[in-house]
């Protein structure tokens, strides 16, 4: 399969998602050859978010507002994200896909295709504009937004702001270190 990477936006056919062909790289002993992922609709070439899922799946969030799943050289999932685009994609340790949007909050999509759970202002999310998602060693999902940090654990949301010690209310990136600390 190879390494998957996104290219910056640009004119077709150079724009969009690419993967490096390891076999070609090994045969030519060069830096590899980048090729388009097969089966992606043309409008879905400009990718905003990527996540590696279980079973060698790759989730893609293109700028056209779709959510795409790609595996074994083919597109196996294509659905329109309701009224938004997938700005942040994250796959938890349980295999659930978390889709963070630009305007509508975050959605948990269970690996077993069970009912989706949508987190918004109504059920406690600090802001609807998602910027980052991570998981701690206890299985809690941390959601960064433009206005606060949120911890989602067992369906409950705890919000954190500058008043609780954040350097800023805007959280742009999250990382869990090798000890499992956020």
N, C-alpha and C positions, 0 to 999 in steps of 0.2 A: 504494500500500500504506500508507505512513505510518509514523509512529513507533510502536514497540511499547513498552508499559510495563506493569508489574505493579502492581496495587492491593493494599493490605494485605488480610489476611483479614477477612471480614465475612459477614453474612448474604447468601444468594442473593437476587436476582440481581446485587447490586452488587459482590460479591467477584470476584476473579480477574483474568485478563489482559485488557487493553484495547489498542486501537490508535486513534490519532487519524486521522480521515478528512480528508485534505488537501483533497480536492475540496470537501467541505462547508465547510471552513475558508475556502477561497478564495472560494466563492460568497457566504458570509455576512460575510466579513471580520471574523470573530470569532476567538476562541481555539480554535476547532475543536470537534469533537464526538467523544467517545470511545465506541467501540462494541466489543462483545465479539468475540473472534475466532470465526468460525463453525466449527462442527464439533467443538468440544472436548467430550469427555464431561463430564457434570456433576461427577463426582467429581474431575476434573482441573482445576478452576477455580482452586484456590489454588496459585500458582506459587512455587517456592522458588528456581529457577535458570533463567537465560536465556543463550543464546549465539546470535550471528549466524553462520550457516554460509555456505558457498559457494552460488552460484546463488540468492541471495535466500531461503535457508532460514532458519527460526528453530527452534532446539531449545529445548524447554521441559522443566523438571523439576518436576512438580507434587508436592504433599505426599502424594498417594495412592500414590506409588512407581512411577509410570509414567515412561517417557521418550517424549516426543511430538515429532514433527517437523511443522512447519506451513509451507506454501508455496503461493503463488498462491491464497490464500483457502480452502485446504482442509487437512485433516489427512491426512498421507500416511504417517505412521509412528506406531505405538502399541505399546509393549511394556513389560512389567513388568520393573523393575530387580530383579534377584535379591536377595531378602531385605533390601532397603534402599530408599533414595530417592536421587535425583540431587541432591546438595547443591551441587556446582560443575560447570558445563559450560564447556568451552573448545574452540574449533576452531583447530587449528594452521595454519600457513602452507601445509602440504601438503593441508589439507582434512580431516585426521583429527579425529574427535570424541573428546574426552577427557571421561570421566564420573567425577567424584570423588564418593565416597559418604560417608555418615555413619559406617559401621561396617565396610566391606569393601574399602577401598583405592581405587585408581583403575584405570580400564579404558580402553585405547586401542582405538578402533573405526576402522579404516582407511576412508578415503573410498570405496575401491573394493570395499567389503564383504568384504575378506579376513578372515583369522582375527583375532579379538580377542586382545589381550594384557592380562592382568590382573596388576597390580602389588600385592603384599601384603607383609606382614612376611617371608614365606617367601623372597621374592626380593630383600629388602633395603630395602623402604620403612620409614621411621622410625616411622610410626603409621598406623592405618587410618582415622582421622577427618580427612577432607580439608577444608581451609578456603579454598584458593586455587590457581589454576593460571595459569601464564604461559609465554611462549616467548621465548628470547633470540635475538639476531641470528644465532647459529650453529645454530639449530634445536633446541637443547636445551629440554626441557620442565622447568619448575620447579614443584614441588608443595609447597605449604605445608600443614602439618598442625598438630594441637594439640601435637605433640611433635617438632619438627624441620622443617628445610627439605630437600628432596630434589631433586637434579638427575638427570633421566633423559635419557640420550643414547646412541643406538645400542643400546638394550636394557639398558644398565648404569646402576645407581643409585649416586649419591654422596650421602651424608647430611651435613648440617651442623647443629650445635647451638651452644649458648651458648659452649662451649669453643673453637669455631672462629671466634668473633667476633660471633655473633648477639646482639642485645640481649636476646632471650628465646627459649626453646625453642618457644614458641607463635607460629606465624606466621598472621596473620589475613588479610592482603592482600598481593598481589604486583602490581608494575607495572613494565613495561619502558619506559624513557624514549625520547626521540626519537633518541638515539644507540645504542639497542639494549642499554643497560645495565639490569640488574635492580636 
